[in-house]
Amino acid sequence: MADNRMKYTIDSNMQFPLVEISLEAGESAFIQQGSMVYHTPSVTLNTTLNGRGSGFGKLMGAIGRSMTSGESMFVTQAISNADDGKLALAPSMPGQVIALELGAKQYRLNDGAFLALDGSAQYKMERQSVGRAFFGGQGGFFVMTTEGQGTLLANAFGSIKKIELNGETITIDNAHVVAWSRDLDYDIHLENGFLQSIGTGEGVVNTFRGFGEIYVQSLNLQSFAGVLQKYIVTSSNN
């Protein structure tokens, strides 16, 4: 009998990881849109509304998520009708992939960190304070928070480092945050005020307090995009 616990392998011999998920009959996984590399004939990909419930309520929930958090209205679900289902995924950014086991521990995710979630777990969008929504990159007024038991695959830009807090406080550049424990208190703010942040180049940061885990990525996608921007040729009016 399918237990919906994700069975996966991450190919460590590749410079950029490829994740292969094994699905038994009836098992499913939710995956990042556009992440599928290949799948076996027994696996079917279905696009569903990214909301809970059914009917009109589910449609309005999906629209609400899209408008308030920047998420897509749709989510891709992979399901197998045989015990030999295989599904391979690759993240949209070059970097490490990690597995977080859900149950006693639950997590919040930064934008772009979600890769896959098995069918026995789920996530919800939790409302953030106005300050967190204004400064943060975690989905505006809402942040993705996991629920249930299962496996979450998260991806990063570059390598991932795990930081454990045991009552301490730490401040991390917001663009380097991948995921953090739901139990941690967090505050998104400017490092040293507006003018100081402009002068030092250190802008929005996230200060965490309490007991839990934080996963940070070694590279900053915003900084990298700024470097590339200098080499992008744009058309000009004659």
KATACOR-V860194 format. One record per run of one state. SS is the DSSP state (~ for helix, > for strand, _ for the rest). FROM is the first residue (numbers start at 1). LEN is the number of residues. If there is no record, write none. Layout:
# KATACOR-V860194
ss=[SS SS]
from=[FROM FROM]
len=[LEN LEN]
This chain:
# KATACOR-V860194
ss=[_ > _ > _ > _ > _ > _ ~ _ > _ > _ > _ > _ > _ > _ > _ ~ _ > _ > _ > _ > ~ > _ > _ ~ _ > _ ~ _]
from=[1 7 11 19 24 28 32 36 40 43 50 55 70 74 81 85 90 95 96 97 103 107 110 114 119 121 128 130 136 142 149 150 156 158 159 160 174 177 182 185 191 193 201 204 218 221 230]
len=[6 4 8 5 4 4 4 4 3 7 5 15 4 7 4 5 5 1 1 6 4 3 4 5 2 7 2 6 6 7 1 6 2 1 1 14 3 5 3 6 2 8 3 14 3 9 9]
